[in-house]
């Protein structure tokens, strides 16, 4: 039960922090349509996070709610991967982060759709349809930029080393993940997807054996998460229980 | 005026007909029946349970829709109401009624295609030919996969140049 709760929190935190980061782009996108695309993707992540938090809150009991989980936990209690909390950087970096994350989520939810826990399977089935759009959208942008102008290619080539060392953590299971997925199979599918898209984008595929950062899934985060939570939680901390 | 309903007179058919009056706050020409999001209605004595499913996980209209269902039933004198959300089976545009598709078209939003092709994650896959709701031309192009709400994509007609929303396959 404790593992299930932590696993749900881990999945929910990934989605929520992705959403919070992407929403920083709102009003700042390179063109209106893509600004709207990022807000739409962020909204899908918020929805997925809510479904997961609601289930975690029910299992936890004792008055826990989706809001108390999102707004009243500290950074050490957040179990998201480091990748999602990294700053947005430029357009290339944001696009690449969504591509890495949505291809991970795509294979992850395919596995979770088969889960014995009906509620988790249902959330995965629902989320998978949305993630397919994110994956298609971000794959196309990786190709468009990588195989685009000299400048767009240079930006993509700079974004890859910024993010690559944070991708390994997605496939390094921590204790509470055991039994939910097959991380080796996930990693294999993910690597193949990245290779295919990078090849089409004429971008170099980094070595899979490099050293990877980790810690987020156990609550040990980069300095960035505290700032995200400060902004996201300030209203509930200042005015507990405030509603719209 | 609120009618004081006789609890014994509630039938599932009655509840379904009340639900026909509840519309989607973001696409007000569609009722929630047209959308296909009402999955089940259970009536037991004076107790009514309505089971709905969201179009997208983050659809902000769901909370408003739940409230409007409640209000519409209360107006009919039904007091014991529960509106429950389920995620599985996941909503699909295949559940949208023919009437709903016609209303969308008349409203200027291209209705979803029956055969789903866009849900595949492959990059630069063949795009669907979407019909312009204004001049009926199929010579249209995708402007953005994401539009004004989670359920729509942006298109433009190459013939009449009208930009329009497409209620995308899901």
Interface residues (C-beta under 8 A of the other chain):
Chain A: X33 X34 X36 X37 X40 X41 X43 X44 X45 X46 X47 X48 X50 X51 X106 X118 X121 X122 X123 X125 X126 X127 X129 X130 X131 X132 X133 X135 X136 X137 X139 X140 X143 X197 X200
Chain B: X54 X56 X57 X58 X59 X60 X86 X87 X88 X89 X90 X91 X118 X119 X120 X121 X122 X123 X124 X125 X143 X144 X145 X146 X147 X148 X150 X154 X170
